[in-house]
Amino acid sequence: MPYHTSEYKTQNTKPPRWKFWLHERRHRKDASWKKSKNPFNISTHEGLSTRKKIYIAIIFFSFLGIFYTLVFNEFFHIQNVEIKGNDRITKQELIDTVIGITRYNKLLFLPGESYILVNTNEIRDILMEKYPLNSITVKKTFPNLLTIELTEKISTVIYDNGFQYAYIGTDGKIIELLEKVGEDEWEIQYEMTTTTNEQGNIIEEKREIERKHEPSATLLNTKYGNYPIVYHEGQGTEIKINDTLFNDETILKVIDIYHAVNTFSELQFKYMYIKDESKDLLLYTKNGLIIRFTGRNDIKRQIEYLNVFFANNKTAGEYIDLRYDGTIYWK
């Protein structure tokens, strides 16, 4: 019986395209699959080793021991306070104030006087607020020293009119009378005159022709403090408290000059000679140099000229004249 080829199916017939696509997709997924870590599986190989934990513990407790020693051991507490630059404010007063600032507990139990806990900025700010100071520097030195360097603000000058010494405030008024100027503080020149009386006798007389007074700066500063001294010539009369002798600008100019001059190693303020405050202010220094300022021009600018002079000259002879704006004369 003949075969009908139309009903014959061979074994090598290709599979349908959709089965091929599923096979390829499953194969790609299998090739890209990686084993993921189980978040609930705790491996015994992770974390720090026992040796590292011991090292960390040693470092931690060593640091804690050092901190405890520095904070609580009294050897590392501020025990010595060194004061430099004070004049009218006593050292003991400043030391007592500093002790009061540091002797309190921080965070309820940490001693404030501990070297590492003492706040130098806090001490500086409190002292600047409490006392009349121009500048202050507070420095710690390990293990227990506190050094304070300060410059006091001048609020008075010593006044001398040839008759009376007094304190003058920055407003130009007398605030306190001191002692009177002694006769022995005048340099007097005499001349001998000869006359003949009616009887023909020759009579010699000693007559005063000139008297000159110069404040004894060293003595006055020793007795009444390191204030600038102003000699007001021609005002040799009795004065009383609250008398106004200068305007406030003049006293502030004197104080500015005093601070500026004392910064030069070549100079030292002796006294300021004033006859007319609206005109010349003559500064006599302890090394004999006279510096001429004027009350008509800006004092700070004249002080700048003085800085320029000593930046280019080591010394001067008899005088430096700063009264002419833009020009410096000296001899």
C-alpha positions, 0 to 999 in steps of 0.5 A: 500500500503506497505511502501518503507523503502528506501525512508524514512528519519527520523527527528533525522538524524545528520547534516553534519560535516562541519555545526558542525565545523562552529557552533563550530568556531562561538561559540568560537569567541563569547565566546572570544569577549570583548568590545574594547575601542573606541579611539574617545570616550573621557571619562569625568572620565579621567585626573587630578582632579581640586584639584590636578591641584590647588596643582600643580599650587601652587607648581609651582608658589611657586618654581618660586617665590623662584627662582625669589627671589634668583636670582634677590633679591640683598640680595642674590647677592655676596656682601662679598669676604673674601681673606685668604693666600695672601701675595704679591697679594693685597686683593683689586686686588683679590676682583676686579678680582672676581667682574669682573668675577661675574658681568655679565648677564647669558642668557642675563638677569640673574645676574651672581652675584646671589648666586645660579648662581656664579660658584666657579670652573670658579672663581678658574680657572680664578684666577689660570690662572691670578696669580702665585698661587700654590693652591686655594679654592673657597667656597660660604656661604649662603646667600652672602659670597664668601671665597677664600683661596690661596697659592701664588707661590714663584718666588723670594727669598731674597738674603744676602751675608753679604754686600748687600740684593737683590731679586733673581729669580728662575733662580738664577739671581739678579733681584733687589737690596735692601739695603746694610747690615748695620754694626750693623747687624754684631756680632763682637768679639774683643780682647785687645792686649797690646804692649810697645813702644820704650819709654816704654809706654804700649799701648792697642789696640782693635783688631777684631778677629771674625765677624758673620752675621745672617740675621734678618728674621723677619725684612726682611720679614716685609720689603720685603715680606714673601720670603725665605731668603738665606744667601750666606756666603763668598760672601761679595762683591758688586753685580749688577742686572742680576748677576748669583749667583746660578743655577736654581735648587738650588733656586727651592730646597730652595723654595721646602724646604720653602713650606715643612717646613712651613707645620709643626706647630713645625717649621718655616723657618728662613733662608737658609745658603749656602756656597757651593750650590753643598754641604750642605744646612743648614736650620735655623728655628725660634725655633732654630732647624737646619735641614741639607740638601744636594744639592747632593741628591734629595731634595724631598726625603729628605723632605719625610724623614723629614715627616717621622721624625715628624710622629714619633717624636713630636720635636727634640733638636738641629738638624736633619741631612737628608744628608745621603740617607735612614738614619736620624740623630738627636740630 
